[in-house]
Amino acid sequence: MAEARVTIDVGNDGVAVITISNPSVNALAVPRLKEKFGEALRRNDVRAIVLTGDSGKFSGGFDINVFQKIHETGDLSLMPDVSVDLVVNTIEDGKKPIVAAVQGLALGGGLELTMGCHARIAAPKTQLGLPELTLGVIPGFGGTQRLPRLVGLSKALEMMLLSKSIMSEEGKKLGLIDAIVPPEELLKVSRQWALEIVERRKPWMRSLHRTDKIGSLSEAREIIKQARKQAKQTARNMPQHQACLDVIEEGIVHGGYNGVLKEAKVFKELVLTETAKGLVHVFFAQRLTSKVPNVTDVGLKPRPIKKVAVIGGGLMGSGIATALILSNTYVVLKEINEEYLQKGIKMIEANIRGLVAKGKLTQQKAGTALSFLKGVLDYSEFKDVDMVIEAVIENISLKQKIFSDIEKACPPHCILATNTSTIDLNVIGEKTRSQDRIIGAHFFSPAHVMPLLEIVRSEKTSAQVILDLMTVGKAIKKVPVVVGNCIGFAVNRTFFPYSQSAHLLVNLGIDLYRVDRVITNFGLPIGPFQLQDLAGYGVAVAVGPIYDKAFGNRVYHSPLLQLIMKNGRNGKSNGKGYYIYEKGSKPKPDPSLLPIIEESRRLTNIMPGGKPVSLTDEEILGMVLFPVVNEACRVIDEGVVIRAADLDIASVLGMSFPSYRGGIVFWADMVGPKRIYESLKEWSGLYGKFYEPSRFLEERALKGIPLSAPPSVSSSSRARL
Ligand SMILES: C[C@H](O)CC(=O)SCCNC(=O)CCNC(=O)[C@H](O)C(C)(C)COP(=O)(O)OP(=O)(O)OC[C@H]1O[C@@H](n2cnc3c(N)ncnc32)[C@H](O)[C@@H]1OP(=O)(O)O
């Protein structure tokens, strides 16, 4: 981030324009703001003040880097007193009118500063929001008090608890914005407005003193009560939602100023929580994924990708095609016969209809998206495509044949991507001479919904091709994470022990549904057994031998899956798996599964003394997740990911690992490598090689080094990236 500046410019009209200038989002530089406001309030030639931001943006809020410094040092004094000293005393209660001239975005502390001002003038389509809860804190510059007073309690709760921003047009209707003017008139109108306040021709409004939008105390309490109930369900394990409601309630009951004081106190408590640490880590880690050494830092420019061919109209292919057409990219969907092609097109139409039904897409945009789709049965349309994404079944010879066909059918610049989740890219491209443009584009199902795009490169994939796919990924609203070429790549490789540990626990006598419950209580949306039901068993069966070959004796074999398949269960697809699935109701545990589980326990015979083991929920959690951490260590050690933080993002976006725990490696460092190592060592003694700690974990645990610390040069084989 470039150096933060705040400038002051006093015009002949007696208006001082204070401008925040801190590329790229004008994060707030508090000491300089205080200094410039002090100057403007002191100077006799200044009658009124306009506060604005440079380069078409007001401000993205308080500098989040400061939170990270607080997390590293524990030093709360790094957090300046803005709320009372600057926003209440200097701005809101200052002796000169202050108008905020807002455009682009005003988020978090940025919006809070504007709410302390006496009026807000905005350019069209300015984004306004208080997203602090996504960082594990609450608005800390008075936002919890002023937003309800400006837009009403219900709307303010929606904006804060769901971190939902609004546009200035809606802000105008709600009363948050006083006028909307074209960007070129923003400063002129704001200056005039400020002078009119001086001349008492416009009201001198202090938001914190208002009560007209709050409603009666009993109404407000009822709204807060409902919000508490909802937050209990939707924001489990996180303290900031209930804390935000406490602070709002304080202000409603005891007045805005008391609310501001409580807000500042609670903010300081929250900023030190593990939740804030995890979420702030995820914020920066996600942005770091777009920095790929030797790809994004060597002056390359992304090439335009206008037309993409998707081969295979199954679940994955149709999801990928959906994601592409939603971003107005021309897609040619290829299938082997008319029947399959129509099936694929119908799936894409259903995906689009689903988004319309959920209110995520207008009917008009749905029609536009579908106009970008064309179904084909041969390669004639491939002559001018910029990229092909192959999404057929995991069959090596089929993929090899397709790649040698598309090498001939496509222009020489065309990117040749595969959506394989397991097969080595070098094997797929073996029959071509185009290894430099072969790349993995690993989407997660459903591809038009899940945000992660794992971009897999081989040693031969060119930097230009990686950059192009990263750009396409961002254009279709995915978060691309570049990883190396290995079995399962980063996500499936790291999580391969996840369901195996769950099976092992069941064979040790632990209740299957309890395992799922422990995992959902931890924060994943569903447990490993429900996940298997949802994904279908075909994937597990197909990848089993591949994992066996690659990972040898650290694979745990359980007969349970085969047994339940023999029993006619296919998971959610036929309504019967580990759970019973009935339309309109939640998945139900199935008591008739017990004899099958018992058969699996009999066959594996691993219960000590033939008796079920007794474990605490914490032990169950560790026995499921520590083997995942162990594999994550190997993934880091082998250089499959550029940095540990990439695996955090991949786990959050690909496996729905709770973001407030910071991702798998961040969480492991919070738990402590030593504890994880010692537990795994103990379990490997009791239950075998599946739990044996990796060399990397052992080294880090014994030397007291966090798993996320950059690997040492002497580390084993960092050859993949
Ligand atoms: C006390 C107060 O209540 C507390 C607060 O104000 S906390 C801050 C509240 N504000 C937020 O949560 C907004 C966070 N930022 C965002 O959501 C998005 O960055 C944005 C919508 C502003 C812009 O998005 P986009 O254009 O996609 O750019 P994005 O890549 O995210 O950010 C650009 C750069 O600005 C940085 N940045 C964005 N907001 C920042 C902030 N508030 N502080 C510090 N850096 C910030 C990003 O880290 C990134 O840096 P990089 O280029 O070195 O990677």
The ligand as a Gaussian input file, in Angstrom:
#p B3LYP/6-31G(d) Opt

LIG

0 1
 C      -13.438000       0.828000      13.230000
 C      -13.966000       0.497000      11.868000
 O      -15.351000       0.290000      11.994000
 C      -13.287000      -0.723000      11.362000
 C      -13.200000      -0.749000       9.871000
 O      -13.404000       0.167000       9.136000
 S      -12.675000      -2.225000       9.305000
 C      -12.648000      -2.036000       7.590000
 C      -14.024000      -2.119000       7.000000
 N      -13.879000      -2.169000       5.577000
 C      -13.955000      -3.321000       4.917000
 O      -14.171000      -4.364000       5.476000
 C      -13.701000      -3.234000       3.429000
 C      -12.624000      -4.203000       3.048000
 N      -12.300000      -4.101000       1.657000
 C      -13.074000      -4.639000       0.688000
 O      -14.125000      -5.187000       0.913000
 C      -12.556000      -4.534000      -0.705000
 O      -11.153000      -4.435000      -0.642000
 C      -13.099000      -3.316000      -1.495000
 C      -14.581000      -3.523000      -1.772000
 C      -12.870000      -2.043000      -0.718000
 C      -12.333000      -3.187000      -2.836000
 O      -12.398000      -4.414000      -3.513000
 P      -11.503000      -4.669000      -4.834000
 O      -11.629000      -3.505000      -5.737000
 O      -11.851000      -6.022000      -5.318000
 O       -9.992000      -4.623000      -4.356000
 P       -9.247000      -5.575000      -3.292000
 O       -8.285000      -6.431000      -4.038000
 O      -10.183000      -6.213000      -2.359000
 O       -8.435000      -4.474000      -2.453000
 C       -7.429000      -3.690000      -3.061000
 C       -6.295000      -3.538000      -2.077000
 O       -6.751000      -2.735000      -1.005000
 C       -6.515000      -3.371000       0.227000
 N       -7.604000      -2.992000       1.141000
 C       -8.938000      -2.963000       0.888000
 N       -9.606000      -2.495000       1.951000
 C       -8.669000      -2.220000       2.891000
 C       -8.728000      -1.707000       4.205000
 N       -9.874000      -1.345000       4.778000
 N       -7.574000      -1.596000       4.886000
 C       -6.398000      -1.923000       4.327000
 N       -6.283000      -2.421000       3.082000
 C       -7.404000      -2.551000       2.377000
 C       -6.542000      -4.850000      -0.105000
 O       -5.841000      -5.595000       0.854000
 C       -5.834000      -4.842000      -1.444000
 O       -4.462000      -4.738000      -1.208000
 P       -3.397000      -5.401000      -2.224000
 O       -3.613000      -4.719000      -3.534000
 O       -2.093000      -5.140000      -1.585000
 O       -3.752000      -6.859000      -2.289000

